[in-house]
Amino acid sequence: MPRTLLTALCALSLLAVSAIGAEAAKRSACQRLSGNDRAPARNVKLVKRPSSGRRLDDGARATRLVGCVLPRGRVRAIAYRQGVENDLAQEFSFAVRQVAGAIVLLDQSGSEGGYQSVTTTSVWNLAGGRSYTVARRCYGKDVPCGGDGAFSAPVAYVTSAGRAVAALGRLPAGPQASLVDIASFAPDGTRSDLDVGHFSILPSRSLALNGDIATWTNAGRQRSADIGVSSAG
């Protein structure tokens, strides 16, 4: 092979390697985030990763759920807890319910000190890093913890604007245990109560969301609310 041709081929190879390296350098931290993507959407990533510091009692690292908005959004830790059960450290589990734009509806379950079992439903804005709680249910030694741990959210939805609507079930405690609350949430987490009824006439599963219009059934009648303005109809 003539030397001039060999030199040209080597130069082309170097250019190709340089181009690949330059392209890799341009990839953002979000694009480089690896792992099993738990987001059912193409515009965001949600990956469970080992934490950088804390470890469980068996020496394994606790995990955290990190996410970002593609292509160049900031990588944020949106769920990270380490609990205690029977005096042993346990990690919390995470379940992604819905992704709407940069908004994530997330369930998180685990144990806290005092043998309490806790499940939290929350809304996260991956773009801005803000979050708020939709429902928190808590049991301590097989009885409800009460206070802010008195609700579950068997049905909930979010919009890409960061609003949410949920059917909140009251945990067994007192005479109101069988009530279902329909509530909406503004992007800053402000709650607006839209309706309430016994679960036998206001089934949680009747709640639906189309755009900003929430609909549900109470005593056989369909009701609705525009959660963009949080007023019941």
Disulfide bonds with the S-S distance in Angstrom:
Cys30-Cys68 2.10
Cys138-Cys145 2.12
